[in-house]
Amino acid sequence: MNTDKKRYLTGSMALILAAFFWGTAFVAQSSAMDDVGPMTFSAIRSLLGGIVLIPIYILTSNGKAKEPFRKENIKKTLTAGAVCGCIMYLAMNLQQIGLVHAAAGKAAFITALYIIFVPIIGCFIGKRPGMLVWLGAVIAVVGFYLLNIQQGEGFGVGFWEILVFICSVMFSCHILAVDKFGAELNAALLSSMQFIVTGLLSLATAFIDTALLDYPPLTLDAVGAVWFNIAYMGVVSCGLAYTLQIAGQQRVPSASASLMMSLESVFAVLAAWLLLDERMEPQQIIGCSIIFAAIVVSQLPRKKADGQIR
């Protein structure tokens, strides 16, 4: 196996593993919302994830932990962390707030539309994907509809669904931002910085929980009731999974990466089935199969063309 194929394979494995962690974390995320507000939850888990990654960065920097903070690199480091963190703040909290009132199935389907938005936005910045990636994305959308939208459930779009739609666009922008900055910085450092920014912004606006969403004020008892959820989301979903995303995108083009990361929804349904004893309908099984098929289609060997990425 040549070096390029090996890098692509390891990057793909990192992205799929990240999707697995995000999917299994959905159970912790949804249950924690019973006790703390969405922005408060985002603030605590993001700050925890950012702090946990600092020693990991030091251990994985190969003696170069201070290099990004040299005078000539500070601007690049701060810019990458600020841009990715601000986009993540919008994406994460729009999704969290939308989930307060939007049906979970609709929200999951709308969020998964980033697999279409990433290649569309990519076309405007010189990252035009190949036809098989487009085909895989379209097939995957069908799979996500079957996976998340139950029979007889209407698909009306209200204010909360619009928030989730904007969240999907923001996640697309985040994937492309990571694609731009990820190759220049240590994955753990960029991930840590983006979550510290996300956490601080979420903390600064956490008053929205009580002022607009009718959540009770933050108390130690409330945090204590969901400490495991917060720890799992902070360490695993934020700290580990998003670092795997950055590492994976250093090896896999953004459009293909978005398809692999979309397996998050599949893993979430499987986790609910295994951990919460929720029943999987035949429609959902078909949807999962279609999504897996879409990813396989997008990875089929093809000839390289000028201006295309995989």
C-alpha positions in Angstrom: 0.0 0.0 0.0 1.5 3.3 -1.1 1.8 6.3 1.3 -1.2 8.3 -0.1 -3.5 5.3 0.2 -2.3 4.6 3.7 -2.9 8.2 4.8 -6.3 8.1 3.2 -7.2 4.9 5.0 -6.0 6.1 8.4 -7.8 9.4 7.9 -11.1 7.6 7.0 -10.8 5.4 10.1 -10.3 8.5 12.2 -13.4 10.1 10.8 -15.6 7.0 11.2 -14.4 6.6 14.7 -15.3 10.3 15.4 -18.7 9.7 14.0 -19.1 6.7 16.3 -18.3 8.8 19.4 -20.7 11.5 18.3 -23.4 9.0 17.6 -23.1 7.3 21.0 -22.9 10.7 22.7 -26.3 11.6 21.4 -27.9 9.6 24.2 -25.9 11.6 26.8 -26.6 14.8 25.1 -30.4 14.4 24.9 -30.9 13.2 28.4 -28.7 16.0 29.9 -31.1 18.6 28.4 -33.7 17.7 31.1 -31.6 19.4 33.8 -29.5 22.1 32.2 -30.1 24.6 29.4 -28.6 24.0 26.0 -26.1 26.9 26.0 -25.0 26.1 29.6 -24.5 22.5 28.6 -22.5 23.6 25.5 -20.3 25.9 27.6 -19.4 23.3 30.3 -18.7 20.5 27.9 -16.7 22.7 25.5 -14.5 24.2 28.2 -13.9 20.7 29.6 -13.0 19.3 26.2 -10.6 22.2 25.5 -8.9 21.8 28.9 -8.5 18.1 28.6 -6.8 18.5 25.2 -4.0 20.7 26.5 -1.9 17.9 28.0 -2.7 15.7 25.0 -1.3 18.4 22.8 1.9 18.7 24.8 2.3 14.9 24.7 1.8 14.7 20.9 3.8 17.8 19.9 7.1 15.9 19.7 8.9 18.5 21.7 7.4 21.4 19.7 4.7 22.5 22.0 5.9 26.1 22.1 6.4 26.3 18.3 2.8 27.6 17.4 3.3 30.4 20.0 6.4 31.8 18.5 5.9 35.4 17.3 5.6 34.4 13.6 3.0 31.7 14.3 0.8 33.3 17.0 -1.4 35.1 14.4 -2.0 31.9 12.5 -2.7 29.9 15.7 -5.1 32.4 17.1 -6.9 33.0 13.8 -7.5 29.2 13.3 -8.8 28.7 16.8 -11.0 31.8 16.7 -12.5 31.1 13.3 -13.2 27.4 14.0 -14.4 28.2 17.5 -16.9 30.9 16.5 -18.4 28.7 13.7 -18.6 25.8 16.2 -20.3 28.0 18.7 -23.0 28.9 16.2 -23.4 25.4 14.9 -23.5 23.6 18.3 -25.8 26.0 20.0 -28.3 26.4 17.1 -28.6 22.7 17.1 -29.0 22.5 20.9 -31.6 25.2 21.0 -33.4 23.8 18.0 -33.6 20.4 19.7 -35.5 21.9 22.6 -38.7 22.1 20.4 -38.0 20.5 17.0 -38.7 16.8 16.6 -35.5 14.8 17.0 -36.0 12.9 13.7 -36.5 16.1 11.8 -33.5 17.8 13.5 -31.3 14.8 12.7 -32.3 14.8 9.1 -31.9 18.5 8.6 -28.5 18.5 10.3 -27.3 15.7 8.1 -27.9 17.9 5.0 -24.3 19.2 5.5 -23.3 16.3 3.3 -24.9 18.3 0.5 -23.8 21.8 1.7 -20.1 20.9 2.0 -19.6 20.1 -1.7 -21.9 23.0 -2.8 -19.9 25.6 -0.7 -16.7 23.8 -1.7 -17.4 24.6 -5.4 -17.2 28.3 -4.6 -13.8 28.0 -3.0 -12.0 25.7 -5.5 -12.8 22.4 -3.9 -15.0 20.8 -6.5 -15.7 17.1 -5.7 -15.9 14.3 -8.2 -19.3 13.0 -9.6 -19.2 9.9 -7.4 -19.0 12.1 -4.2 -22.1 14.0 -5.5 -23.9 10.8 -6.2 -23.0 9.4 -2.8 -24.3 12.6 -1.1 -27.6 12.5 -2.9 -28.1 8.8 -2.1 -27.2 9.4 1.5 -29.9 12.1 1.8 -32.5 9.5 0.8 -31.1 7.2 3.5 -31.2 9.9 6.1 -34.9 10.6 5.3 -35.8 6.9 5.8 -33.6 6.7 8.9 -35.1 9.8 10.7 -38.5 10.7 9.4 -41.1 8.2 10.6 -44.1 7.1 8.6 -47.1 9.4 8.9 -45.0 12.2 10.4 -45.5 15.5 8.7 -42.5 17.5 7.5 -43.6 21.1 8.3 -40.8 23.5 8.8 -41.1 26.1 11.7 -38.8 28.4 13.5 -37.0 25.7 15.4 -36.4 23.6 12.2 -35.0 26.8 10.6 -32.5 27.1 13.4 -31.4 23.5 12.8 -31.1 24.2 9.1 -28.8 27.2 9.8 -26.9 24.9 12.2 -26.3 22.4 9.3 -24.9 25.2 7.1 -22.6 26.2 10.0 -21.4 22.6 10.4 -20.6 22.7 6.7 -18.6 25.9 7.1 -16.8 24.3 10.1 -15.8 21.3 8.1 -14.3 23.5 5.4 -12.6 25.7 8.0 -11.0 22.7 9.5 -10.0 21.6 5.9 -8.2 25.0 5.5 -6.5 25.3 8.9 -6.1 21.7 10.0 -3.1 21.0 7.9 -1.2 23.9 9.5 -1.6 23.0 13.2 -1.4 20.1 15.6 -4.9 18.5 15.6 -5.1 18.5 19.4 -4.0 22.2 19.7 -6.6 23.4 17.1 -9.3 21.3 18.7 -8.4 22.6 22.2 -8.4 26.2 21.0 -11.7 26.0 19.1 -13.5 24.5 22.2 -12.1 27.1 24.6 -13.5 29.8 22.2 -16.8 27.9 21.9 -17.1 27.4 25.6 -16.3 31.0 26.5 -18.9 32.3 24.0 -21.5 29.8 25.2 -20.9 30.8 28.8 -21.2 34.5 27.9 -24.6 33.9 26.3 -25.9 31.2 28.6 -28.4 33.7 30.0 -30.5 32.8 27.0 -31.4 29.5 28.7 -33.3 31.2 31.4 -34.4 34.4 29.6 -35.8 32.8 26.5 -36.0 29.1 26.9 -37.5 28.9 30.4 -34.7 26.7 31.9 -34.0 27.1 35.6 -30.9 29.0 36.7 -27.7 27.0 36.7 -27.0 25.3 40.1 -24.4 22.9 41.3 -27.2 20.4 41.9 -28.2 20.6 38.3 -24.7 20.1 37.0 -24.2 17.2 39.5 -27.3 15.5 38.2 -25.7 15.3 34.7 -22.0 15.2 35.6 -21.5 11.9 33.7 -23.2 13.2 30.6 -21.1 16.4 30.7 -17.9 14.4 31.3 -18.6 12.0 28.4 -19.6 14.8 26.0 -16.6 17.0 27.1 -13.9 14.3 27.0 -15.2 11.9 24.3 -17.5 13.9 22.0 -15.6 17.2 22.1 -12.0 16.4 23.1 -11.5 13.1 21.4 -14.0 13.0 18.5 -13.3 16.5 17.2 -9.6 15.9 17.4 -10.1 12.8 15.3 -12.1 14.9 12.8 -9.2 17.4 12.4 -6.7 14.5 12.1 -8.9 12.7 9.6 -9.4 15.8 7.5 -5.7 16.3 7.2 -5.8 13.1 5.1 -9.3 13.0 3.5 -10.9 15.8 1.3 -13.7 17.7 2.9 -16.6 16.4 0.7 -15.6 12.8 1.3 -15.0 13.5 5.0 -18.5 14.9 5.4 -20.0 11.7 4.2 -18.0 9.6 6.6 -18.8 11.8 9.5 -22.5 11.6 8.6 -22.5 8.1 10.0 -23.0 9.8 13.3 -26.8 9.5 12.7 -26.5 5.8 12.0 -24.5 5.2 15.1 -26.9 7.3 17.2 -29.9 5.1 16.1 -27.9 1.9 16.7 -26.8 3.2 20.2 -30.4 4.0 21.1 -31.4 0.5 19.9 -28.7 -1.2 22.0 -28.5 1.0 25.0 -32.1 2.3 25.4 -33.9 -0.7 23.9 -35.5 1.5 21.3 -37.0 -0.5 18.4 -35.5 -0.1 14.9 -38.2 0.0 12.3 -37.7 -1.8 8.9 -37.6 1.7 7.3 -34.7 2.7 9.5 -32.8 -0.4 8.7 -33.2 0.3 5.0 -32.1 3.9 5.6 -28.9 2.7 7.4 -28.1 0.3 4.5 -28.6 3.1 2.0 -26.3 5.4 3.9 -23.5 2.8 4.0 -24.0 2.1 0.3 -23.7 5.8 -0.4 -20.4 6.0 1.4 -19.1 3.0 -0.5 -20.2 4.6 -3.8 -18.4 7.8 -3.0 -15.2 5.9 -2.3 -15.1 3.9 -5.5 -11.9 4.2 -7.5 -12.0 6.8 -10.2 -9.8 8.8 -12.5 -8.4 12.0 -11.2 -9.4 15.1 -13.1 -8.1 18.7 -12.9 -9.9 20.7 -10.3 -11.4 17.7 -8.6 -10.7 16.0 -5.3 -11.2 12.3 -5.0 
